[in-house]
Amino acid sequence: MKRKHQRMTLLGLGGLAIAAAAVLVLTAFEDNIVFFHSPSELSERNFAPTQRLRIGGLVEAGSVAKAADGASVSFTVTDTARSVPVTFKGILPDLFREGQGIVAEGHLREGVFVATEILAKHDETYMPPEVAEAIKNSGQWKGGQ
């Protein structure tokens, strides 16, 4: 075999090794990657009950209801076009309130989002970009950005 063919073979094998390593890395991260969705996207797509998701939007006014056990709360998250009911058992962030932008992480089960973690925005101007885009597209945007 000529030197040129040996070099080409080595380059080909090196490329295959790099591709295989990339596939292995992406497969390992697949379970840990959590994608962000708006309530409109949740209603348009079907998700497995075991798939971890993040949803974001505004807590709908008048939708917050605390359970008798004191640890559970249910509320509705909206992007002004669609709404998703959310249940959460745990301690809510101090900044959580009606009309507040939040991000919830958990699972979608039978049309209800069961949250395992709730994150509230830090100031009046921050909103996740996907939620801001959904609100702008619905014509309800009141921000200065």
N, CA, C and O atoms as a GROMACS GRO file, in nm:
protein
  580
    1MET      N    1   0.084  -0.117   0.000
    1MET     CA    2   0.000   0.000   0.000
    1MET      C    3   0.089   0.124   0.000
    1MET      O    4   0.190   0.131   0.071
    2LYS      N    5   0.051   0.220  -0.081
    2LYS     CA    6   0.129   0.343  -0.091
    2LYS      C    7   0.109   0.430   0.032
    2LYS      O    8   0.009   0.418   0.103
    3ARG      N    9   0.207   0.517   0.055
    3ARG     CA   10   0.199   0.609   0.169
    3ARG      C   11   0.074   0.697   0.164
    3ARG      O   12   0.014   0.726   0.267
    4LYS      N   13   0.034   0.738   0.045
    4LYS     CA   14  -0.084   0.823   0.029
    4LYS      C   15  -0.209   0.749   0.075
    4LYS      O   16  -0.295   0.806   0.143
    5HIS      N   17  -0.220   0.622   0.039
    5HIS     CA   18  -0.335   0.542   0.079
    5HIS      C   19  -0.335   0.516   0.230
    5HIS      O   20  -0.440   0.513   0.293
    6GLN      N   21  -0.215   0.498   0.287
    6GLN     CA   22  -0.205   0.477   0.431
    6GLN      C   23  -0.253   0.602   0.507
    6GLN      O   24  -0.325   0.592   0.605
    7ARG      N   25  -0.211   0.718   0.458
    7ARG     CA   26  -0.254   0.843   0.520
    7ARG      C   27  -0.406   0.861   0.511
    7ARG      O   28  -0.470   0.899   0.608
    8MET      N   29  -0.461   0.833   0.395
    8MET     CA   30  -0.606   0.846   0.376
    8MET      C   31  -0.682   0.747   0.466
    8MET      O   32  -0.787   0.782   0.521
    9THR      N   33  -0.631   0.628   0.481
    9THR     CA   34  -0.694   0.530   0.569
    9THR      C   35  -0.690   0.577   0.713
    9THR      O   36  -0.790   0.567   0.785
   10LEU      N   37  -0.576   0.629   0.757
   10LEU     CA   38  -0.565   0.680   0.893
   10LEU      C   39  -0.658   0.799   0.917
   10LEU      O   40  -0.722   0.809   1.022
   11LEU      N   41  -0.666   0.889   0.820
   11LEU     CA   42  -0.758   1.002   0.832
   11LEU      C   43  -0.903   0.956   0.839
   11LEU      O   44  -0.981   1.008   0.919
   12GLY      N   45  -0.940   0.858   0.758
   12GLY     CA   46  -1.075   0.803   0.761
   12GLY      C   47  -1.108   0.739   0.894
   12GLY      O   48  -1.215   0.761   0.950
   13LEU      N   49  -1.014   0.659   0.945
   13LEU     CA   50  -1.034   0.595   1.075
   13LEU      C   51  -1.041   0.698   1.188
   13LEU      O   52  -1.120   0.683   1.281
   14GLY      N   53  -0.960   0.802   1.180
   14GLY     CA   54  -0.964   0.910   1.279
   14GLY      C   55  -1.098   0.982   1.276
   14GLY      O   56  -1.154   1.014   1.381
   15GLY      N   57  -1.150   1.007   1.156
   15GLY     CA   58  -1.281   1.071   1.142
   15GLY      C   59  -1.392   0.986   1.200
   15GLY      O   60  -1.483   1.037   1.266
   16LEU      N   61  -1.386   0.853   1.174
   16LEU     CA   62  -1.485   0.762   1.231
   16LEU      C   63  -1.477   0.759   1.383
   16LEU      O   64  -1.580   0.753   1.450
   17ALA      N   65  -1.357   0.763   1.439
   17ALA     CA   66  -1.340   0.762   1.583
   17ALA      C   67  -1.400   0.889   1.645
   17ALA      O   68  -1.465   0.882   1.749
   18ILE      N   69  -1.377   1.003   1.582
   18ILE     CA   70  -1.432   1.129   1.632
   18ILE      C   71  -1.586   1.127   1.624
   18ILE      O   72  -1.653   1.172   1.716
   19ALA      N   73  -1.640   1.075   1.514
   19ALA     CA   74  -1.785   1.067   1.499
   19ALA      C   75  -1.846   0.973   1.604
   19ALA      O   76  -1.950   1.004   1.661
   20ALA      N   77  -1.780   0.861   1.629
   20ALA     CA   78  -1.829   0.767   1.730
   20ALA      C   79  -1.826   0.831   1.869
   20ALA      O   80  -1.919   0.813   1.948
   21ALA      N   81  -1.720   0.905   1.899
   21ALA     CA   82  -1.710   0.972   2.029
   21ALA      C   83  -1.821   1.076   2.044
   21ALA      O   84  -1.880   1.089   2.151
   22ALA      N   85  -1.850   1.149   1.938
   22ALA     CA   86  -1.956   1.250   1.943
   22ALA      C   87  -2.092   1.185   1.966
   22ALA      O   88  -2.173   1.236   2.044
   23VAL      N   89  -2.118   1.072   1.902
   23VAL     CA   90  -2.244   1.001   1.921
   23VAL      C   91  -2.256   0.954   2.065
   23VAL      O   92  -2.363   0.965   2.126
   24LEU      N   93  -2.148   0.900   2.121
   24LEU     CA   94  -2.151   0.854   2.260
   24LEU      C   95  -2.177   0.969   2.358
   24LEU      O   96  -2.253   0.953   2.453
   25VAL      N   97  -2.115   1.082   2.335
   25VAL     CA   98  -2.134   1.198   2.423
   25VAL      C   99  -2.278   1.247   2.415
   25VAL      O  100  -2.340   1.273   2.518
   26LEU      N  101  -2.331   1.260   2.296
   26LEU     CA  102  -2.469   1.308   2.279
   26LEU      C  103  -2.570   1.209   2.339
   26LEU      O  104  -2.670   1.251   2.396
   27THR      N  105  -2.544   1.082   2.326
   27THR     CA  106  -2.632   0.981   2.385
   27THR      C  107  -2.629   0.990   2.538
   27THR      O  108  -2.732   0.975   2.603
   28ALA      N  109  -2.512   1.013   2.595
   28ALA     CA  110  -2.500   1.024   2.740
   28ALA      C  111  -2.572   1.148   2.792
   28ALA      O  112  -2.628   1.144   2.902
   29PHE      N  113  -2.572   1.256   2.716
   29PHE     CA  114  -2.638   1.380   2.759
   29PHE      C  115  -2.788   1.378   2.736
   29PHE      O  116  -2.859   1.462   2.791
   30GLU      N  117  -2.837   1.287   2.656
   30GLU     CA  118  -2.978   1.286   2.617
   30GLU      C  119  -3.072   1.286   2.737
   30GLU      O  120  -3.173   1.356   2.735
   31ASP      N  121  -3.040   1.210   2.840
   31ASP     CA  122  -3.127   1.204   2.958
   31ASP      C  123  -3.118   1.328   3.044
   31ASP      O  124  -3.210   1.356   3.121
   32ASN      N  125  -3.010   1.405   3.034
   32ASN     CA  126  -2.990   1.521   3.119
   32ASN      C  127  -3.031   1.652   3.055
   32ASN      O  128  -3.039   1.754   3.124
   33ILE      N  129  -3.058   1.652   2.928
   33ILE     CA  130  -3.096   1.775   2.858
   33ILE      C  131  -3.246   1.799   2.880
   33ILE      O  132  -3.327   1.710   2.856
   34VAL      N  133  -3.280   1.918   2.925
   34VAL     CA  134  -3.420   1.954   2.948
   34VAL      C  135  -3.450   2.074   2.859
   34VAL      O  136  -3.390   2.180   2.874
   35PHE      N  137  -3.544   2.057   2.768
   35PHE     CA  138  -3.578   2.164   2.676
   35PHE      C  139  -3.688   2.253   2.733
   35PHE      O  140  -3.774   2.206   2.808
   36PHE      N  141  -3.684   2.380   2.697
   36PHE     CA  142  -3.780   2.480   2.743
   36PHE      C  143  -3.894   2.489   2.643
   36PHE      O  144  -3.872   2.492   2.522
   37HIS      N  145  -4.018   2.494   2.693
   37HIS     CA  146  -4.136   2.504   2.607
   37HIS      C  147  -4.233   2.606   2.664
   37HIS      O  148  -4.241   2.624   2.786
   38SER      N  149  -4.307   2.671   2.577
   38SER     CA  150  -4.414   2.761   2.620
   38SER      C  151  -4.544   2.680   2.631
   38SER      O  152  -4.550   2.570   2.577
   39PRO      N  153  -4.645   2.730   2.700
   39PRO     CA  154  -4.773   2.658   2.707
   39PRO      C  155  -4.833   2.629   2.569
   39PRO      O  156  -4.898   2.526   2.551
   40SER      N  157  -4.813   2.717   2.474
   40SER     CA  158  -4.863   2.692   2.338
   40SER      C  159  -4.795   2.570   2.276
   40SER      O  160  -4.861   2.489   2.211
   41GLU      N  161  -4.664   2.559   2.296
   41GLU     CA  162  -4.592   2.443   2.242
   41GLU      C  163  -4.635   2.314   2.310
   41GLU      O  164  -4.640   2.209   2.245
   42LEU      N  165  -4.665   2.319   2.439
   42LEU     CA  166  -4.709   2.199   2.510
   42LEU      C  167  -4.841   2.147   2.454
   42LEU      O  168  -4.861   2.026   2.445
   43SER      N  169  -4.930   2.237   2.417
   43SER     CA  170  -5.060   2.195   2.366
   43SER      C  171  -5.051   2.144   2.222
   43SER      O  172  -5.139   2.070   2.178
   44GLU      N  173  -4.947   2.182   2.149
   44GLU     CA  174  -4.933   2.142   2.009
   44GLU      C  175  -4.860   2.010   1.991
   44GLU      O  176  -4.878   1.944   1.888
   45ARG      N  177  -4.780   1.969   2.088
   45ARG     CA  178  -4.699   1.847   2.074
   45ARG      C  179  -4.735   1.745   2.181
   45ARG      O  180  -4.788   1.780   2.286
   46ASN      N  181  -4.705   1.620   2.152
   46ASN     CA  182  -4.725   1.513   2.249
   46ASN      C  183  -4.592   1.479   2.313
   46ASN      O  184  -4.492   1.458   2.243
   47PHE      N  185  -4.590   1.473   2.445
   47PHE     CA  186  -4.470   1.439   2.519
   47PHE      C  187  -4.496   1.313   2.601
   47PHE      O  188  -4.608   1.292   2.649
   48ALA      N  189  -4.394   1.232   2.616
   48ALA     CA  190  -4.404   1.113   2.701
   48ALA      C  191  -4.417   1.158   2.846
   48ALA      O  192  -4.356   1.257   2.886
   49PRO      N  193  -4.495   1.084   2.927
   49PRO     CA  194  -4.511   1.123   3.069
   49PRO      C  195  -4.379   1.122   3.147
   49PRO      O  196  -4.369   1.185   3.252
   50THR      N  197  -4.280   1.050   3.098
   50THR     CA  198  -4.152   1.043   3.169
   50THR      C  199  -4.052   1.148   3.121
   50THR      O  200  -3.946   1.163   3.180
   51GLN      N  201  -4.085   1.220   3.014
   51GLN     CA  202  -3.992   1.319   2.958
   51GLN      C  203  -3.987   1.444   3.046
   51GLN      O  204  -4.090   1.504   3.076
   52ARG      N  205  -3.866   1.481   3.088
   52ARG     CA  206  -3.849   1.603   3.169
   52ARG      C  207  -3.860   1.725   3.078
   52ARG      O  208  -3.800   1.730   2.971
   53LEU      N  209  -3.937   1.822   3.123
   53LEU     CA  210  -3.961   1.943   3.046
   53LEU      C  211  -3.945   2.065   3.135
   53LEU      O  212  -3.952   2.056   3.258
   54ARG      N  213  -3.924   2.178   3.071
   54ARG     CA  214  -3.931   2.307   3.139
   54ARG      C  215  -4.034   2.390   3.066
   54ARG      O  216  -4.031   2.401   2.943
   55ILE      N  217  -4.126   2.448   3.141
   55ILE     CA  218  -4.222   2.540   3.081
   55ILE      C  219  -4.202   2.676   3.145
   55ILE      O  220  -4.155   2.688   3.258
   56GLY      N  221  -4.239   2.778   3.073
   56GLY     CA  222  -4.226   2.913   3.125
   56GLY      C  223  -4.341   2.998   3.080
   56GLY      O  224  -4.400   2.975   2.975
   57GLY      N  225  -4.371   3.095   3.160
   57GLY     CA  226  -4.478   3.188   3.127
   57GLY      C  227  -4.513   3.270   3.249
   57GLY      O  228  -4.435   3.281   3.344
   58LEU      N  229  -4.630   3.327   3.245
   58LEU     CA  230  -4.678   3.411   3.354
   58LEU      C  231  -4.779   3.333   3.437
   58LEU      O  232  -4.859   3.257   3.383
   59VAL      N  233  -4.774   3.350   3.569
   59VAL     CA  234  -4.873   3.289   3.656
   59VAL      C  235  -5.003   3.367   3.637
   59VAL      O  236  -5.009   3.488   3.659
   60GLU      N  237  -5.107   3.296   3.596
   60GLU     CA  238  -5.234   3.360   3.565
   60GLU      C  239  -5.298   3.417   3.692
   60GLU      O  240  -5.298   3.353   3.797
   61ALA      N  241  -5.352   3.536   3.681
   61ALA     CA  242  -5.417   3.602   3.795
   61ALA      C  243  -5.538   3.521   3.840
   61ALA      O  244  -5.619   3.478   3.758
   62GLY      N  245  -5.549   3.501   3.971
   62GLY     CA  246  -5.661   3.429   4.028
   62GLY      C  247  -5.652   3.278   4.018
   62GLY      O  248  -5.749   3.209   4.050
   63SER      N  249  -5.540   3.225   3.974
   63SER     CA  250  -5.529   3.080   3.954
   63SER      C  251  -5.455   3.007   4.065
   63SER      O  252  -5.456   2.884   4.068
   64VAL      N  253  -5.392   3.079   4.156
   64VAL     CA  254  -5.312   3.015   4.261
   64VAL      C  255  -5.404   2.962   4.370
   64VAL      O  256  -5.483   3.037   4.428
   65ALA      N  257  -5.392   2.831   4.397
   65ALA     CA  258  -5.474   2.768   4.502
   65ALA      C  259  -5.383   2.677   4.585
   65ALA      O  260  -5.320   2.585   4.533
   66LYS      N  261  -5.378   2.705   4.715
   66LYS     CA  262  -5.297   2.622   4.805
   66LYS      C  263  -5.384   2.511   4.861
   66LYS      O  264  -5.500   2.532   4.895
   67ALA      N  265  -5.324   2.392   4.872
   67ALA     CA  266  -5.395   2.275   4.925
   67ALA      C  267  -5.401   2.282   5.077
   67ALA      O  268  -5.330   2.360   5.140
   68ALA      N  269  -5.486   2.199   5.134
   68ALA     CA  270  -5.504   2.198   5.280
   68ALA      C  271  -5.379   2.151   5.352
   68ALA      O  272  -5.358   2.187   5.468
   69ASP      N  273  -5.295   2.070   5.285
   69ASP     CA  274  -5.174   2.021   5.352
   69ASP      C  275  -5.068   2.130   5.369
   69ASP      O  276  -4.971   2.111   5.441
   70GLY      N  277  -5.086   2.244   5.304
   70GLY     CA  278  -4.995   2.357   5.317
   70GLY      C  279  -4.868   2.347   5.235
   70GLY      O  280  -4.795   2.446   5.222
   71ALA      N  281  -4.841   2.230   5.178
   71ALA     CA  282  -4.718   2.212   5.100
   71ALA      C  283  -4.744   2.207   4.950
   71ALA      O  284  -4.652   2.226   4.871
   72SER      N  285  -4.868   2.182   4.912
   72SER     CA  286  -4.902   2.170   4.770
   72SER      C  287  -4.970   2.296   4.721
   72SER      O  288  -5.046   2.360   4.794
   73VAL      N  289  -4.944   2.329   4.598
   73VAL     CA  290  -5.006   2.446   4.536
   73VAL      C  291  -5.036   2.412   4.391
   73VAL      O  292  -4.961   2.338   4.326
   74SER      N  293  -5.144   2.466   4.341
   74SER     CA  294  -5.176   2.453   4.199
   74SER      C  295  -5.201   2.592   4.143
   74SER      O  296  -5.254   2.680   4.212
   75PHE      N  297  -5.164   2.609   4.019
   75PHE     CA  298  -5.181   2.738   3.951
   75PHE      C  299  -5.178   2.714   3.802
   75PHE      O  300  -5.156   2.602   3.756
   76THR      N  301  -5.199   2.819   3.726
   76THR     CA  302  -5.200   2.810   3.581
   76THR      C  303  -5.090   2.900   3.525
   76THR      O  304  -5.075   3.014   3.567
   77VAL      N  305  -5.014   2.846   3.429
   77VAL     CA  306  -4.910   2.923   3.361
   77VAL      C  307  -4.961   2.954   3.220
   77VAL      O  308  -5.013   2.866   3.152
   78THR      N  309  -4.945   3.077   3.178
   78THR     CA  310  -4.993   3.118   3.047
   78THR      C  311  -4.887   3.196   2.970
   78THR      O  312  -4.799   3.260   3.029
   79ASP      N  313  -4.896   3.189   2.837
   79ASP     CA  314  -4.815   3.275   2.752
   79ASP      C  315  -4.907   3.374   2.681
   79ASP      O  316  -4.870   3.432   2.578
   80THR      N  317  -5.025   3.392   2.734
   80THR     CA  318  -5.136   3.477   2.689
   80THR      C  319  -5.210   3.418   2.570
   80THR      O  320  -5.317   3.468   2.533
   81ALA      N  321  -5.157   3.314   2.508
   81ALA     CA  322  -5.228   3.246   2.400
   81ALA      C  323  -5.291   3.117   2.452
   81ALA      O  324  -5.407   3.088   2.422
   82ARG      N  325  -5.217   3.042   2.528
   82ARG     CA  326  -5.262   2.915   2.587
   82ARG      C  327  -5.222   2.910   2.734
   82ARG      O  328  -5.133   2.982   2.779
   83SER      N  329  -5.290   2.823   2.808
   83SER     CA  330  -5.260   2.806   2.950
   83SER      C  331  -5.240   2.658   2.982
   83SER      O  332  -5.296   2.571   2.916
   84VAL      N  333  -5.159   2.632   3.085
   84VAL     CA  334  -5.134   2.496   3.130
   84VAL      C  335  -5.150   2.493   3.282
   84VAL      O  336  -5.088   2.573   3.352
   85PRO      N  337  -5.234   2.400   3.335
   85PRO     CA  338  -5.243   2.386   3.479
   85PRO      C  339  -5.115   2.321   3.535
   85PRO      O  340  -5.061   2.228   3.475
   86VAL      N  341  -5.069   2.370   3.649
   86VAL     CA  342  -4.945   2.322   3.710
   86VAL      C  343  -4.974   2.285   3.855
   86VAL      O  344  -5.046   2.356   3.925
   87THR      N  345  -4.918   2.173   3.899
   87THR     CA  346  -4.923   2.137   4.040
   87THR      C  347  -4.780   2.127   4.091
   87THR      O  348  -4.690   2.085   4.018
   88PHE      N  349  -4.760   2.166   4.216
   88PHE     CA  350  -4.626   2.165   4.274
   88PHE      C  351  -4.637   2.136   4.423
   88PHE      O  352  -4.723   2.191   4.492
   89LYS      N  353  -4.550   2.048   4.472
   89LYS     CA  354  -4.544   2.020   4.615
   89LYS      C  355  -4.406   2.058   4.663
   89LYS      O  356  -4.306   1.997   4.623
   90GLY      N  357  -4.400   2.158   4.747
   90GLY     CA  358  -4.273   2.206   4.798
   90GLY      C  359  -4.281   2.352   4.836
   90GLY      O  360  -4.390   2.409   4.846
   91ILE      N  361  -4.166   2.411   4.856
   91ILE     CA  362  -4.158   2.552   4.895
   91ILE      C  363  -4.142   2.637   4.771
   91ILE      O  364  -4.051   2.616   4.691
   92LEU      N  365  -4.230   2.733   4.754
   92LEU     CA  366  -4.225   2.824   4.640
   92LEU      C  367  -4.120   2.932   4.663
   92LEU      O  368  -4.092   2.968   4.777
   93PRO      N  369  -4.059   2.983   4.555
   93PRO     CA  370  -3.964   3.093   4.571
   93PRO      C  371  -4.032   3.218   4.627
   93PRO      O  372  -4.152   3.237   4.610
   94ASP      N  373  -3.955   3.302   4.693
   94ASP     CA  374  -4.010   3.425   4.752
   94ASP      C  375  -4.071   3.517   4.647
   94ASP      O  376  -4.166   3.589   4.677
   95LEU      N  377  -4.018   3.516   4.526
   95LEU     CA  378  -4.067   3.606   4.421
   95LEU      C  379  -4.190   3.553   4.349
   95LEU      O  380  -4.242   3.620   4.261
   96PHE      N  381  -4.238   3.434   4.385
   96PHE     CA  382  -4.355   3.375   4.320
   96PHE      C  383  -4.480   3.452   4.358
   96PHE      O  384  -4.507   3.473   4.477
   97ARG      N  385  -4.558   3.493   4.258
   97ARG     CA  386  -4.687   3.558   4.279
   97ARG      C  387  -4.763   3.561   4.147
   97ARG      O  388  -4.706   3.532   4.041
   98GLU      N  389  -4.890   3.596   4.153
   98GLU     CA  390  -4.971   3.606   4.032
   98GLU      C  391  -4.917   3.716   3.942
   98GLU      O  392  -4.875   3.822   3.989
   99GLY      N  393  -4.917   3.691   3.811
   99GLY     CA  394  -4.866   3.787   3.715
   99GLY      C  395  -4.714   3.782   3.700
   99GLY      O  396  -4.658   3.853   3.616
  100GLN      N  397  -4.649   3.700   3.779
  100GLN     CA  398  -4.502   3.686   3.778
  100GLN      C  399  -4.459   3.587   3.672
  100GLN      O  400  -4.527   3.487   3.648
  101GLY      N  401  -4.346   3.613   3.608
  101GLY     CA  402  -4.288   3.518   3.515
  101GLY      C  403  -4.216   3.408   3.591
  101GLY      O  404  -4.139   3.435   3.683
  102ILE      N  405  -4.243   3.282   3.552
  102ILE     CA  406  -4.178   3.169   3.619
  102ILE      C  407  -4.131   3.068   3.515
  102ILE      O  408  -4.174   3.069   3.400
  103VAL      N  409  -4.042   2.981   3.559
  103VAL     CA  410  -4.002   2.864   3.483
  103VAL      C  411  -4.023   2.745   3.576
  103VAL      O  412  -3.976   2.746   3.690
  104ALA      N  413  -4.094   2.643   3.527
  104ALA     CA  414  -4.120   2.523   3.606
  104ALA      C  415  -4.058   2.403   3.536
  104ALA      O  416  -4.068   2.390   3.414
  105GLU      N  417  -3.994   2.317   3.613
  105GLU     CA  418  -3.935   2.195   3.557
  105GLU      C  419  -4.010   2.076   3.614
  105GLU      O  420  -4.037   2.071   3.733
  106GLY      N  421  -4.042   1.980   3.528
  106GLY     CA  422  -4.114   1.862   3.573
  106GLY      C  423  -4.160   1.777   3.456
  106GLY      O  424  -4.090   1.766   3.355
  107HIS      N  425  -4.279   1.717   3.470
  107HIS     CA  426  -4.334   1.625   3.370
  107HIS      C  427  -4.478   1.665   3.337
  107HIS      O  428  -4.549   1.719   3.422
  108LEU      N  429  -4.519   1.638   3.214
  108LEU     CA  430  -4.656   1.662   3.171
  108LEU      C  431  -4.732   1.531   3.180
  108LEU      O  432  -4.698   1.435   3.111
  109ARG      N  433  -4.835   1.526   3.266
  109ARG     CA  434  -4.915   1.404   3.284
  109ARG      C  435  -5.062   1.438   3.267
  109ARG      O  436  -5.119   1.514   3.344
  110GLU      N  437  -5.123   1.380   3.164
  110GLU     CA  438  -5.266   1.394   3.137
  110GLU      C  439  -5.310   1.540   3.133
  110GLU      O  440  -5.413   1.576   3.190
  111GLY      N  441  -5.232   1.623   3.067
  111GLY     CA  442  -5.267   1.763   3.050
  111GLY      C  443  -5.232   1.854   3.166
  111GLY      O  444  -5.252   1.975   3.157
  112VAL      N  445  -5.180   1.798   3.276
  112VAL     CA  446  -5.140   1.876   3.392
  112VAL      C  447  -4.988   1.866   3.407
  112VAL      O  448  -4.932   1.757   3.402
  113PHE      N  449  -4.924   1.979   3.424
  113PHE     CA  450  -4.780   1.981   3.442
  113PHE      C  451  -4.749   1.961   3.590
  113PHE      O  452  -4.788   2.043   3.673
  114VAL      N  453  -4.679   1.852   3.622
  114VAL     CA  454  -4.642   1.821   3.760
  114VAL      C  455  -4.498   1.871   3.779
  114VAL      O  456  -4.403   1.810   3.730
  115ALA      N  457  -4.484   1.983   3.850
  115ALA     CA  458  -4.354   2.049   3.865
  115ALA      C  459  -4.276   1.989   3.981
  115ALA      O  460  -4.332   1.958   4.086
  116THR      N  461  -4.146   1.975   3.959
  116THR     CA  462  -4.056   1.934   4.067
  116THR      C  463  -3.973   2.051   4.116
  116THR      O  464  -3.914   2.046   4.224
  117GLU      N  465  -3.968   2.158   4.035
  117GLU     CA  466  -3.892   2.278   4.072
  117GLU      C  467  -3.957   2.399   4.008
  117GLU      O  468  -3.999   2.394   3.893
  118ILE      N  469  -3.965   2.508   4.084
  118ILE     CA  470  -4.020   2.635   4.036
  118ILE      C  471  -3.913   2.742   4.051
  118ILE      O  472  -3.854   2.759   4.158
  119LEU      N  473  -3.889   2.815   3.943
  119LEU     CA  474  -3.795   2.927   3.946
  119LEU      C  475  -3.871   3.054   3.909
  119LEU      O  476  -3.944   3.056   3.810
  120ALA      N  477  -3.854   3.158   3.988
  120ALA     CA  478  -3.920   3.287   3.960
  120ALA      C  479  -3.817   3.382   3.902
  120ALA      O  480  -3.698   3.372   3.931
  121LYS      N  481  -3.864   3.475   3.820
  121LYS     CA  482  -3.770   3.571   3.761
  121LYS      C  483  -3.714   3.662   3.869
  121LYS      O  484  -3.774   3.677   3.975
  122HIS      N  485  -3.600   3.723   3.841
  122HIS     CA  486  -3.528   3.800   3.942
  122HIS      C  487  -3.561   3.948   3.945
  122HIS      O  488  -3.544   4.012   4.049
  123ASP      N  489  -3.606   4.003   3.835
  123ASP     CA  490  -3.642   4.145   3.835
  123ASP      C  491  -3.756   4.169   3.738
  123ASP      O  492  -3.804   4.075   3.674
  124GLU      N  493  -3.799   4.292   3.725
  124GLU     CA  494  -3.914   4.322   3.641
  124GLU      C  495  -3.887   4.310   3.492
  124GLU      O  496  -3.981   4.298   3.414
  125THR      N  497  -3.762   4.314   3.451
  125THR     CA  498  -3.732   4.317   3.308
  125THR      C  499  -3.697   4.182   3.250
  125THR      O  500  -3.705   4.165   3.128
  126TYR      N  501  -3.659   4.083   3.333
  126TYR     CA  502  -3.619   3.954   3.278
  126TYR      C  503  -3.740   3.868   3.246
  126TYR      O  504  -3.836   3.861   3.323
  127MET      N  505  -3.733   3.802   3.131
  127MET     CA  506  -3.830   3.701   3.094
  127MET      C  507  -3.757   3.605   3.001
  127MET      O  508  -3.681   3.650   2.916
  128PRO      N  509  -3.778   3.473   3.015
  128PRO     CA  510  -3.712   3.381   2.924
  128PRO      C  511  -3.742   3.421   2.779
  128PRO      O  512  -3.856   3.455   2.748
  129PRO      N  513  -3.642   3.418   2.692
  129PRO     CA  514  -3.660   3.465   2.554
  129PRO      C  515  -3.775   3.397   2.481
  129PRO      O  516  -3.845   3.462   2.403
  130GLU      N  517  -3.796   3.267   2.504
  130GLU     CA  518  -3.902   3.195   2.435
  130GLU      C  519  -4.040   3.246   2.479
  130GLU      O  520  -4.131   3.258   2.397
  131VAL      N  521  -4.054   3.275   2.608
  131VAL     CA  522  -4.182   3.327   2.658
  131VAL      C  523  -4.205   3.467   2.605
  131VAL      O  524  -4.316   3.500   2.563
  132ALA      N  525  -4.102   3.551   2.606
  132ALA     CA  526  -4.115   3.687   2.553
  132ALA      C  527  -4.157   3.684   2.406
  132ALA      O  528  -4.241   3.763   2.364
  133GLU      N  529  -4.099   3.592   2.330
  133GLU     CA  530  -4.133   3.580   2.187
  133GLU      C  531  -4.278   3.537   2.170
  133GLU      O  532  -4.349   3.590   2.085
  134ALA      N  533  -4.323   3.440   2.252
  134ALA     CA  534  -4.462   3.394   2.243
  134ALA      C  535  -4.559   3.505   2.279
  134ALA      O  536  -4.664   3.518   2.215
  135ILE      N  537  -4.527   3.586   2.379
  135ILE     CA  538  -4.615   3.697   2.418
  135ILE      C  539  -4.615   3.804   2.311
  135ILE      O  540  -4.720   3.862   2.282
  136LYS      N  541  -4.498   3.832   2.251
  136LYS     CA  542  -4.493   3.929   2.141
  136LYS      C  543  -4.578   3.883   2.024
  136LYS      O  544  -4.650   3.962   1.964
  137ASN      N  545  -4.568   3.753   1.990
  137ASN     CA  546  -4.644   3.699   1.878
  137ASN      C  547  -4.795   3.704   1.902
  137ASN      O  548  -4.872   3.712   1.807
  138SER      N  549  -4.838   3.698   2.028
  138SER     CA  550  -4.981   3.703   2.058
  138SER      C  551  -5.034   3.847   2.061
  138SER      O  552  -5.156   3.868   2.067
  139GLY      N  553  -4.943   3.945   2.058
  139GLY     CA  554  -4.986   4.085   2.058
  139GLY      C  555  -5.010   4.142   2.197
  139GLY      O  556  -5.063   4.252   2.210
  140GLN      N  557  -4.971   4.068   2.301
  140GLN     CA  558  -4.995   4.111   2.440
  140GLN      C  559  -4.873   4.173   2.505
  140GLN      O  560  -4.876   4.204   2.624
  141TRP      N  561  -4.765   4.191   2.432
  141TRP     CA  562  -4.638   4.240   2.487
  141TRP      C  563  -4.653   4.382   2.536
  141TRP      O  564  -4.701   4.468   2.463
  142LYS      N  565  -4.610   4.407   2.662
  142LYS     CA  566  -4.617   4.542   2.721
  142LYS      C  567  -4.482   4.591   2.764
  142LYS      O  568  -4.470   4.699   2.823
  143GLY      N  569  -4.377   4.512   2.737
  143GLY     CA  570  -4.242   4.548   2.780
  143GLY      C  571  -4.178   4.650   2.689
  143GLY      O  572  -4.229   4.680   2.582
  144GLY      N  573  -4.065   4.702   2.734
  144GLY     CA  574  -3.994   4.803   2.655
  144GLY      C  575  -3.890   4.744   2.563
  144GLY      O  576  -3.820   4.818   2.494
  145GLN      N  577  -3.879   4.609   2.560
  145GLN     CA  578  -3.776   4.547   2.476
  145GLN      C  579  -3.831   4.505   2.343
  145GLN      O  580  -3.757   4.451   2.261
   0.00000   0.00000   0.00000
